[in-house]
């Protein structure tokens, strides 16, 4: 460590460049991890609020709530106490100034999936909705009347709730009657028993359903089946994994070049009796110091960036994941330094000093 630190102090500019590159790579890794986490939350926020274990949909729906079609009477076929029915439809809502894609949830306000209202009040009558606070950030407010692209119904925002997005769209919570009028229009009365799913809280799904046309889907499986959810996460995660590889290659190239430039010096040191083990440990220690400093700076810059980003940017940093990624970056940097270690081990002192 003594030799490693003294060389860093003596060649500040050279090693500052290496730290700078490691900082940029780690900053990008941390930012991408925050972006992946933020986009993941956008898709699943409202589902996580249910704190449920499963959702029951029709088998032919392919795990899509929008494609599932049930009746209120299907609740009688479910053998558990904690049950909540839900209807869901996508729409574009506007208040005259702003428009937004929304997902409308038709629910019973006395069941467990009813969210906590953070501003305003709970819907009490037809065409009243509690909206995700993501809409408030877009300029919507309590009392706004919403025109829908897919319906002649006009909805009124009576309250807001936090963390309520489904498949990246803010959620509007209404009663089942309002949902059916929005979805079916003039045919609402004929479809007053229509819902899309049944949310349940139970520890055991075996024997839960008494109807072969229905299936119980675990919540995590349901979330992974949301359009684009898995593909989006895989894309961002692969980008992070490639950055690990790039980091190792960058460190390996820089340290190898530095090692080649110092072959004669290493030869003299080996001729004086300094062991390969000592020199190798020095290179590894030097790599650890450089990568730890670069990762720490990148970590700090990522958090500072996140604090100043507008709410429209879906970045949510998970400190545990960031720490794990930071340790991996340091580990792959040390792995990249092994090429320099092999070079040092192969140095012939006589040849290195021109003997």
Number of C-alpha atoms within 10 A of each C-alpha: 16 9 14 19 14 11 14 16 12 10 10 10 11 13 18 16 12 18 23 18 19 28 24 18 22 30 24 19 28 28 24 20 24 23 20 23 19 17 20 22 22 21 23 24 19 24 22 19 17 18 14 20 18 23 24 27 27 21 16 13 15 13 22 18 22 16 15 20 17 21 15 15 11 18 18 11 12 21 16 17 9 13 19 22 25 25 25 23 20 19 18 17 23 20 19 10 7 12 18 16 17 24 24 28 27 25 23 17 17 8 13 19 22 19 21 14 18 14 16 15 16 22 19 12 11 15 22 23 30 29 31 28 24 20 22 13 11 13 12 23 20 17 14 15 20 22 19 21 14 15 15 12 17 17 23 22 24 22 24 29 22 17 20 28 26 24 22 20 23 24 30 29 32 30 22 24 21 25 29 25 20 23 22 16 16 12 11 17 13 10 16 17 15 22 27 24 28 22 25 28 18 15 10 10 18 8 9 16 19 14 12 8 11 21 20 23 18 15 21 13 12 20 21 17 14 17 12 12 18 13 12 13 18 13 11 17 16 11 15 22 13 13 17 22 14 16 22 21 17 19 26 22 15 17 23 21 12 13 19 15 11 13 19 19 15 23 21 16 15 21 15 10 9 13 12 18 12 12 20 19 15 19 23 21 19 24 26 19 19 25 29 21 18 25 29 17 18 26 23 14 19 21 17 11 12 19 11 8 11 9 12 9 11 19 24 19 20 13 13 9 14 19 15 10 20 22 15 13 25 25 18 19 27 23 16 25 27 18 16 23 21 13 14 23 15 10 17 18 19 13 11 17 14 9 7
